[in-house]
C-alpha cells in the first residue's frame, strides 16, 4: 500500500518535475523532500496546490486508487469493458458518458475516454472516436507517456484507416514510432504493434515497395527483440504486405507463424482477426481450400462476436459466404451474404460493396443473372461514392472480373479503368487522338 509521500513522488516523476520545480514559490524543496520521505504530513490546502501542479487530484494524493471517486470510476469502467466484451458497445458508451471524469486522475480519465473511443469505433462512429483520440494522443505525448501514447496512436491509426484518411494514418503512426525510438523503446510490444499497423496504411496508400522494405526490417527486429505477442503482430502485418503483392505462399507462412505465436498465452482480440485473415488467404490460394477456411472462420467467430465490430462481423459473413459457394452450398452462401448486408446497414461503403459482390456471385451461381447484375450495379454505385485507395481499387478489380465473366465487356472495361485510376495509374494517351478501331499484331 502506498503512502501520500509515495504518491507525491510517483506523480512528480511521471510529470518530469524536480523537487525544486514542484515546490515553486509556495514551498521549499526541502518541504517536498520531507513529504516524499514520509516525515511530514501535508495539509489539504498544500496537497491541493501540489495536485494542481502534478496534474492529478487531491483525492488521489490522499487516498490513492481507494478514494471514493477513483474507485467508483474504476468500477464503472470495468463494467463498460465488460459491456464491450459482451458485444454491447452502445451500453459501454452510455455508461462512460455518465461518469464525471473531472474528479479523477488524468491517467484514469485517459483510460475511460480511450474505452469510450473504442465503443464508438465498434459502433462504426469513426468521427466520434477520432474526435476523442486526437486530443488524448496530444495529452499523453505532452506528458511523455510513450507507451500509453503508442496504444492511443494505434487505435487512431486504425480509425483513420477505416475512414480512408491514409495520409493522416501514416502521419500519426510514424510520429509516435519516432517518439518510441527516441525513448529507447524499440522492440517493445507497443513499438512493434504500432509500427506493423502503420504497414497497412502504406499498403493502402500504394507505397507497396516501401511497405515490403519496412516489413522485412520489422520481422528482423521482432525475431531478435520481440515478445511472442510482438512477433505475432509483425508476422501478421508482414503477411498482409505479402498478400497485397500476391505472394500468397509467403503470406500463408507468415500467417501460420503469427497464429502459432498469438495462440500462446492469454486470449488476444488480434487472434480471431488473424484467423479470419488466414481464411481469406485459404480461399484465394491455388487451389482454394474452402473447408479449411470454414474451420478457421469457426474458430474465429466467438472472438469476433465478442469484439462486436460491425466490420469484422460483416467480413466474417462475406468470407463464409464465399467458402460455402465454393463448396456448392448456395443456400448457406446467400444467407451469409444477406446477413452481412443487414449487419452493415448504412455502414462503410467498401464493406457493403464486397457484400453486394458476394451476394451477386451467389445469385449468378443460382442462375439469377438479373439479380446478380443488380447487386453488381449496387456495388459499383457504392464504390463510386468512395475516395480512391488500394482497397477500393481491389474491389473495382473484383467487380470487373464479374462483369467480364458474365459477358458485359463494356461494364468490365469501366470497372478495370476505375481500378487502375484508384491504384494511381492515369490515362496517358494524348488528348484528341482519333477514335478508330485498331489492333496490335
Beta strands, then each sheet from edge to edge (+ up, - down):
end
